[in-house]
């Protein structure tokens, strides 16, 4: 692998390796068993880590026209706030939203939280780690019921275990900051 010229990306990769990568047998949310686990929240809930994630995501999407960015709870939650702050500081504010696994049982009983999205909204989905893409697919289905079709999905780490293919079937390309193969 060629050396990474972006010092922010190199630092985030190092943080993920040091703080979030565990080489042990574990059952993933998809039900699959794996020899390693990436607990990205150890980085996305760290001040430096969440800053780097938000900065790199905004850089990666800087030429993309979209209206809002959001993703499935709990993976997207930590860095959506940072994305909102950094975009506001750059005088290019981005509205963010969170997709619940199920509608809230009280209040307005919403499944998508945040500023209201119009059916014409151009949105990008984000999540911390993608394995099979199940959380992204569920979010796409929730948004589709509201008449919204995400332009693309972005994750911090793609485990390269089917997420890209699952999202392609939904017409939503997956991009990532890192592939799991970059950590081994």
C-alpha positions in Angstrom: 0.0 0.0 0.0 1.3 3.4 -0.9 1.9 5.9 1.9 -1.1 8.0 2.8 -0.3 11.6 2.0 -3.2 13.0 4.1 -1.9 13.4 7.7 -5.5 13.5 9.1 -6.4 10.3 7.4 -3.2 8.7 8.6 -3.9 9.8 12.2 -7.5 8.5 12.1 -6.2 5.2 10.7 -3.7 5.0 13.6 -6.4 5.9 16.1 -8.7 3.2 14.8 -5.9 0.6 14.9 -4.9 1.5 18.5 -8.3 2.2 20.0 -10.9 0.3 18.1 -9.4 -2.8 16.5 -9.8 -6.0 18.5 -8.4 -9.3 17.2 -10.7 -11.8 18.8 -13.6 -14.0 18.0 -16.8 -12.0 18.1 -20.4 -12.1 16.9 -21.3 -9.1 14.8 -24.7 -7.4 14.6 -25.3 -9.2 11.3 -25.1 -12.5 13.2 -21.8 -13.4 11.5 -18.8 -14.5 13.5 -15.6 -12.7 12.9 -11.9 -13.0 14.1 -11.8 -9.2 14.6 -14.0 -6.3 15.7 -13.8 -2.6 15.0 -15.5 -0.7 17.8 -15.5 2.6 16.0 -17.4 4.4 18.8 -14.2 4.3 20.8 -12.9 6.8 18.2 -16.1 8.6 17.2 -16.8 9.4 20.8 -13.3 10.7 21.3 -12.8 14.5 20.7 -10.0 14.2 18.2 -11.4 11.1 16.6 -14.9 12.6 15.9 -13.2 15.8 14.6 -11.1 13.8 12.1 -14.1 11.7 11.0 -16.2 14.7 10.4 -13.4 16.6 8.6 -12.6 13.7 6.3 -16.2 13.0 5.5 -16.8 16.6 4.6 -13.6 16.6 2.5 -14.7 13.4 0.7 -18.1 14.9 -0.1 -17.0 18.5 -0.8 -18.0 18.3 -4.5 -21.3 16.4 -4.0 -24.5 18.4 -4.1 -26.7 17.3 -1.2 -29.2 18.8 1.2 -28.8 16.7 4.4 -26.7 13.9 5.9 -27.8 11.3 8.3 -27.7 7.7 9.2 -28.8 4.9 11.4 -28.6 5.3 15.2 -26.2 4.5 17.0 -23.4 4.3 14.5 -23.9 7.7 12.9 -24.9 9.6 16.0 -21.5 10.7 17.3 -20.2 12.2 14.2 -23.4 13.8 12.8 -23.1 16.5 15.5 -19.5 17.2 14.6 -20.4 17.3 10.9 -23.1 19.9 11.6 -20.6 22.1 13.6 -17.8 21.9 11.1 -20.1 22.6 8.2 -21.5 25.6 10.0 -18.0 26.9 10.9 -17.1 26.6 7.2 -20.2 28.7 6.3 -21.7 25.7 4.4 -24.2 24.4 7.0 -25.5 20.9 6.5 -28.7 19.6 8.2 -28.3 16.2 9.8 -30.8 13.5 10.7 -30.9 10.2 12.5 -32.9 7.1 11.4 -34.3 5.1 14.3 -34.7 1.3 14.1 -38.4 1.8 14.8 -40.7 4.8 15.1 -40.6 6.5 18.5 -43.5 5.1 20.5 -44.5 8.5 21.9 -44.4 12.2 20.9 -44.6 12.6 17.2 -43.8 9.0 16.7 -41.1 9.7 14.1 -38.6 7.3 12.8 -36.4 10.0 11.2 -35.3 12.7 13.7 -34.0 16.1 12.8 -35.0 18.9 10.5 -37.9 17.8 8.2 -36.8 16.3 4.9 -38.8 17.0 1.7 -39.4 14.1 -0.7 -37.0 15.9 -3.1 -34.2 16.1 -0.5 -30.8 14.9 -1.7 -29.4 13.0 1.2 -26.2 11.1 2.0 -26.2 8.3 4.6 -23.3 7.7 6.9 -22.4 5.0 9.5 -19.3 4.0 11.3 -18.7 0.5 10.2 -20.4 -1.4 7.3 -20.4 -5.2 7.2 -23.4 -6.6 5.4 -25.0 -3.1 5.0 -28.1 -4.1 6.9 -28.3 -0.8 8.9 -27.9 1.2 5.7 -30.5 -0.9 3.8 -33.0 -0.4 6.7 -32.3 3.3 6.6 -32.8 3.4 2.8 -36.1 1.6 3.2 -37.3 4.1 5.9 -36.4 7.1 3.7 -37.9 5.5 0.6 -41.3 5.3 2.5 -41.0 9.1 2.9 -40.2 9.5 -0.9 -36.5 10.1 -0.3 -33.8 8.2 -2.3 -30.3 8.6 -0.8 -27.6 9.6 -3.3 -24.9 7.5 -1.7 -23.8 6.0 1.6 -20.4 6.6 3.3 -18.9 4.6 6.2 -15.7 5.1 8.1 -14.7 1.4 7.7 -16.1 -1.0 5.1 -15.4 -4.6 6.4 -15.7 -5.7 2.8 -18.3 -8.4 3.6 -21.2 -7.5 1.3 -22.3 -4.0 2.2 -21.2 -2.5 -1.1 -23.2 -5.2 -3.0 -26.3 -4.9 -0.8 -26.3 -1.1 -1.3 -25.8 -1.4 -5.0 -28.9 -3.5 -5.2 -30.7 -0.5 -3.6 -29.2 1.8 -6.2 -27.0 3.5 -3.5 -23.3 3.4 -4.0 -21.1 2.8 -0.9 -17.9 4.8 -0.3 -15.6 4.5 2.7 -12.8 6.3 4.3 -11.0 2.9 4.9 -11.4 -0.7 3.8 -10.8 -3.4 6.5 -7.9 -4.7 4.5 -6.0 -1.5 5.3 -5.8 -2.6 9.0 -4.1 -6.0 8.4 
